[in-house]
Amino acid sequence: MPIALFASLTAHPAHRTALEQALRHMVEASRREPGNLRYDLFVRGDDAATFDLFELYADAAAVAAHRASTHYQAFREQIGGWLAAPVDVRSSHVLDLAPLNS
């Protein structure tokens, strides 16, 4: 059963650009993971320092593999001092999902 993650990250103003660049790298690397179905990056219209991720994984094993990946571990170590607030991650089980585009 697919699992969706919704993550929000807010940068200190001085680190906004660096965080965006690191997130763009995460998007590229995470989309190549075998169990990843979507990995989308958004910036809030009312708060340019806050980024939102929508992640969709095939199952819990794919989520675990993502969190164990080298690029995820390096990202988490890199961004610690850049954040104005703790990362907010929410997990949801899919009830009704539109067909994924190939």
N, CA, C and O of each residue as an XYZ file, in Angstrom:
408
protein
N       0.834     -1.175      0.000
C       0.000      0.000      0.000
C       0.884      1.245      0.000
O       1.783      1.356      0.834
N       0.646      2.190     -0.925
C       1.468      3.404     -0.976
C       1.378      4.225      0.307
O       0.357      4.237      0.995
N       2.469      4.903      0.601
C       2.561      5.782      1.760
C       2.984      7.166      1.279
O       3.938      7.305      0.513
N       2.264      8.183      1.739
C       2.587      9.569      1.395
C       3.243     10.245      2.588
O       2.842     10.040      3.734
N       4.247     11.045      2.306
C       4.887     11.881      3.324
C       4.732     13.334      2.902
O       4.887     13.683      1.731
N       4.426     14.162      3.875
C       4.336     15.600      3.668
C       5.352     16.222      4.624
O       5.220     16.102      5.842
N       6.359     16.884      4.071
C       7.421     17.460      4.900
C       7.516     18.957      4.645
O       7.409     19.414      3.508
N       7.721     19.717      5.725
C       7.898     21.167      5.627
C       9.210     21.543      6.283
O       9.530     21.089      7.382
N       9.967     22.384      5.587
C      11.258     22.847      6.085
C      11.314     24.357      5.947
O      11.043     24.896      4.873
N      11.662     25.040      7.023
C      11.756     26.500      7.006
C      13.198     26.908      7.258
O      13.798     26.534      8.265
N      13.741     27.678      6.332
C      15.141     28.107      6.396
C      15.300     29.401      7.174
O      14.418     30.260      7.163
N      16.442     29.532      7.853
C      16.852     30.847      8.325
C      17.054     31.684      7.057
O      17.531     31.153      6.053
N      16.712     32.956      7.074
C      16.833     33.772      5.854
C      18.213     33.697      5.188
O      18.303     33.680      3.960
N      19.264     33.651      5.967
C      20.614     33.613      5.398
C      20.909     32.297      4.680
O      21.849     32.222      3.890
N      20.114     31.261      4.948
C      20.379     29.937      4.375
C      19.295     29.486      3.407
O      19.271     28.325      3.000
N      18.411     30.381      3.039
C      17.300     30.010      2.160
C      17.778     29.430      0.835
O      17.300     28.374      0.421
N      18.708     30.097      0.161
C      19.195     29.646     -1.136
C      19.912     28.305     -1.016
O      19.723     27.420     -1.850
N      20.729     28.154      0.013
C      21.445     26.886      0.215
C      20.467     25.742      0.455
O      20.652     24.641     -0.063
N      19.424     26.004      1.245
C      18.434     24.955      1.499
C      17.705     24.586      0.209
O      17.483     23.405     -0.059
N      17.337     25.569     -0.580
C      16.667     25.255     -1.845
C      17.568     24.397     -2.739
O      17.094     23.431     -3.336
N      18.831     24.727     -2.839
C      19.751     23.948     -3.666
C      19.873     22.516     -3.144
O      19.877     21.567     -3.929
N      19.973     22.359     -1.830
C      20.066     21.021     -1.246
C      18.777     20.227     -1.491
O      18.825     19.028     -1.766
N      17.636     20.896     -1.390
C      16.358     20.230     -1.659
C      16.250     19.814     -3.124
O      15.743     18.732     -3.420
N      16.709     20.639     -4.024
C      16.668     20.282     -5.442
C      17.534     19.048     -5.710
O      17.174     18.200     -6.527
N      18.654     18.953     -5.034
C      19.497     17.756     -5.146
C      18.747     16.535     -4.595
O      18.793     15.456     -5.184
N      18.063     16.713     -3.470
C      17.280     15.608     -2.894
C      16.193     15.151     -3.859
O      15.955     13.951     -3.996
N      15.539     16.081     -4.522
C      14.498     15.732     -5.495
C      15.102     14.833     -6.574
O      14.568     13.767     -6.880
N      16.204     15.272     -7.137
C      16.851     14.518     -8.215
C      17.253     13.111     -7.756
O      16.977     12.129     -8.444
N      17.893     13.021     -6.613
C      18.357     11.716     -6.119
C      17.197     10.823     -5.670
O      17.205      9.619     -5.926
N      16.223     11.398     -5.015
C      15.113     10.603     -4.476
C      14.210     10.058     -5.574
O      13.667      8.961     -5.441
N      14.048     10.799     -6.640
C      13.215     10.317     -7.749
C      13.801      9.080     -8.414
O      13.083      8.343     -9.091
N      15.082      8.847     -8.232
C      15.730      7.663     -8.812
C      15.610      6.429     -7.927
O      15.974      5.333     -8.354
N      15.110      6.581     -6.710
C      14.980      5.433     -5.805
C      13.923      4.468     -6.343
O      12.873      4.909     -6.810
N      14.181      3.160     -6.285
C      13.254      2.182     -6.849
C      11.829      2.256     -6.302
O      10.882      2.074     -7.067
N      11.643      2.512     -5.021
C      10.300      2.525     -4.434
C       9.643      3.886     -4.398
O       8.552      4.033     -3.848
N      10.295      4.894     -4.983
C       9.738      6.241     -4.981
C       8.787      6.414     -6.155
O       9.149      6.142     -7.299
N       7.566      6.868     -5.870
C       6.567      7.101     -6.909
C       6.448      8.579     -7.262
O       6.139      8.918     -8.404
N       6.690      9.465     -6.290
C       6.678     10.921     -6.507
C       7.579     11.570     -5.470
O       7.736     11.067     -4.357
N       8.165     12.692     -5.854
C       8.954     13.492     -4.931
C       8.900     14.915     -5.475
O       9.678     15.283     -6.355
N       7.983     15.704     -4.949
C       7.709     17.031     -5.490
C       8.052     18.114     -4.470
O       7.793     17.966     -3.276
N       8.633     19.197     -4.959
C       9.080     20.303     -4.122
C       8.244     21.545     -4.410
O       7.994     21.890     -5.565
N       7.815     22.211     -3.336
C       7.017     23.434     -3.436
C       7.633     24.491     -2.521
O       8.302     24.166     -1.540
N       7.395     25.759     -2.858
C       7.738     26.852     -1.958
C       6.420     27.561     -1.641
O       5.582     27.755     -2.522
N       6.252     27.936     -0.409
C       4.996     28.573      0.004
C       4.900     29.974     -0.570
O       5.859     30.744     -0.521
N       3.754     30.293     -1.107
C       3.546     31.606     -1.711
C       3.606     32.731     -0.704
O       4.020     33.841     -1.038
N       3.197     32.460      0.531
C       3.186     33.508      1.551
C       4.429     33.489      2.422
O       4.564     34.315      3.325
N       5.337     32.562      2.165
C       6.538     32.429      2.997
C       7.639     31.790      2.161
O       7.772     30.566      2.138
N       8.423     32.608      1.478
C       9.440     32.098      0.554
C      10.563     31.334      1.243
O      11.405     30.744      0.567
N      10.594     31.330      2.571
C      11.631     30.585      3.297
C      11.162     29.188      3.681
O      11.941     28.403      4.220
N       9.882     28.864      3.407
C       9.352     27.552      3.771
C       9.105     26.717      2.519
O       8.438     27.143      1.576
N       9.666     25.522      2.549
C       9.530     24.575      1.444
C       8.695     23.398      1.908
O       8.792     22.967      3.057
N       7.872     22.882      1.004
C       7.059     21.705      1.285
C       7.414     20.617      0.284
O       7.603     20.878     -0.904
N       7.501     19.403      0.784
C       7.738     18.237     -0.062
C       6.524     17.329     -0.008
O       5.950     17.109      1.058
N       6.137     16.807     -1.153
C       5.147     15.744     -1.220
C       5.894     14.529     -1.749
O       6.425     14.541     -2.859
N       5.924     13.484     -0.937
C       6.640     12.271     -1.298
C       5.652     11.110     -1.307
O       4.790     11.009     -0.434
N       5.784     10.248     -2.288
C       4.915      9.079     -2.370
C       5.787      7.857     -2.619
O       6.577      7.816     -3.562
N       5.625      6.861     -1.752
C       6.430      5.640     -1.813
C       5.535      4.426     -1.990
O       4.377      4.430     -1.572
N       6.073      3.398     -2.604
C       5.316      2.176     -2.877
C       4.846      1.494     -1.603
O       3.761      0.915     -1.565
N       5.679      1.566     -0.542
C       5.341      0.874      0.709
C       6.296      1.328      1.811
O       7.168      2.168      1.587
N       6.118      0.765      2.992
C       6.953      1.141      4.148
C       8.420      0.811      3.917
O       9.296      1.540      4.381
N       8.698     -0.267      3.211
C      10.097     -0.629      2.927
C      10.766      0.449      2.065
O      11.949      0.740      2.244
N      10.024      1.033      1.145
C      10.580      2.095      0.301
C      10.864      3.357      1.116
O      11.852      4.049      0.871
N       9.998      3.653      2.086
C      10.243      4.794      2.977
C      11.512      4.545      3.785
O      12.357      5.431      3.915
N      11.639      3.346      4.324
C      12.828      2.992      5.114
C      14.088      3.076      4.255
O      15.119      3.564      4.717
N      14.013      2.610      3.022
C      15.176      2.670      2.124
C      15.551      4.112      1.829
O      16.734      4.448      1.760
N      14.551      4.965      1.654
C      14.818      6.390      1.417
C      15.558      6.990      2.614
O      16.567      7.675      2.450
N      15.054      6.730      3.797
C      15.662      7.310      5.000
C      17.054      6.746      5.285
O      17.853      7.387      5.968
N      17.346      5.564      4.771
C      18.670      4.954      4.956
C      19.637      5.332      3.837
O      20.827      5.027      3.922
N      19.140      5.991      2.791
C      19.985      6.294      1.632
C      21.100      7.271      2.000
O      20.970      8.080      2.920
N      22.174      7.172      1.270
C      23.327      8.052      1.480
C      22.949      9.509      1.262
O      23.357     10.373      2.038
N      22.172      9.797      0.216
C      21.832     11.198     -0.064
C      20.920     11.778      1.017
O      21.048     12.955      1.354
N      20.008     10.983      1.565
C      19.134     11.471      2.646
C      19.948     11.728      3.911
O      19.785     12.768      4.549
N      20.807     10.806      4.274
C      21.633     10.976      5.478
C      22.532     12.208      5.356
O      22.676     12.971      6.311
N      23.136     12.400      4.182
C      24.005     13.568      3.971
C      23.198     14.861      4.030
O      23.662     15.855      4.588
N      21.997     14.854      3.459
C      21.121     16.020      3.480
C      20.783     16.404      4.910
O      20.895     17.573      5.279
N      20.372     15.439      5.716
C      19.987     15.731      7.102
C      21.168     16.301      7.897
O      20.989     17.202      8.716
N      22.356     15.781      7.658
C      23.543     16.312      8.352
C      23.861     17.735      7.881
O      24.250     18.588      8.680
N      23.694     17.978      6.602
C      24.051     19.267      6.001
C      23.145     20.401      6.461
O      23.629     21.512      6.681
N      21.854     20.156      6.614
C      20.903     21.257      6.809
C      20.658     21.658      8.252
O      19.961     22.644      8.495
N      21.199     20.940      9.208
C      20.912     21.186     10.616
C      20.973     22.640     11.043
O      20.052     23.117     11.706
N      22.009     23.348     10.693
C      22.169     24.739     11.091
C      21.434     25.734     10.209
O      21.431     26.931     10.493
N      20.816     25.251      9.148
C      20.146     26.133      8.201
C      18.679     26.373      8.539
O      18.054     27.268      7.969
N      18.129     25.598      9.444
C      16.688     25.611      9.679
C      16.268     26.554     10.796
O      16.940     26.663     11.822
N      15.146     27.234     10.584
C      14.590     28.126     11.593
C      13.657     27.383     12.535
O      13.287     27.905     13.586
N      13.274     26.163     12.162
C      12.361     25.337     12.969
C      12.647     23.874     12.644
O      13.225     23.573     11.600
N      12.249     22.971     13.524
C      12.441     21.550     13.217
C      11.654     21.155     11.958
O      10.616     21.740     11.650
N      12.165     20.163     11.249
C      11.460     19.636     10.079
C      10.148     19.014     10.557
O      10.125     18.254     11.525
N       9.068     19.346      9.872
C       7.750     18.797     10.191
C       7.408     17.752      9.135
O       7.245     18.083      7.961
N       7.298     16.480      9.552
C       6.982     15.390      8.627
C       5.719     14.701      9.096
O       5.596     14.312     10.258
N       4.780     14.557      8.173
C       3.541     13.830      8.440
C       3.436     12.686      7.453
O       3.772     12.839      6.279
N       2.976     11.552      7.920
C       2.834     10.355      7.103
C       1.366      9.996      6.980
O       0.615     10.076      7.952
N       0.957      9.598      5.777
C      -0.434      9.214      5.538
C      -0.478      7.971      4.664
O       0.353      7.784      3.776
N      -1.465      7.127      4.935
C      -1.715      5.977      4.068
C      -2.733      6.400      3.023
O      -3.712      7.079      3.332
N      -2.494      5.997      1.799
C      -3.346      6.384      0.686
C      -4.708      5.695      0.785
O      -4.794      4.486      0.999
N      -5.761      6.486      0.626
C      -7.116      5.946      0.550
C      -7.650      5.981     -0.882
O      -8.316      5.046     -1.326
N      -7.353      7.064     -1.597
C      -7.842      7.209     -2.966
C      -6.810      8.024     -3.729
O      -6.673      9.226     -3.502
N      -6.088      7.381     -4.627
C      -4.993      8.012     -5.353
C      -5.311      8.035     -6.833
O      -5.666      7.009     -7.412
N      -5.185      9.203     -7.450
C      -5.355      9.292     -8.903
C      -4.276      8.447     -9.566
O      -3.195      8.279     -9.002
N      -4.549      7.918    -10.745
C      -3.519      7.122    -11.445
C      -2.256      7.938    -11.646
O      -2.317      9.122    -11.975
N      -1.125      7.309    -11.449
C       0.151      7.971    -11.642
C       0.489      7.986    -13.131
O       0.297      6.994    -13.834
N       0.993      9.124    -13.598
C       1.433      9.217    -14.998
C       2.729      8.454    -15.156
O       3.558      8.445    -14.246
N       2.910      7.833    -16.265
C       4.146      7.086    -16.516
C       5.241      8.003    -16.987
O       6.356      7.550    -17.248
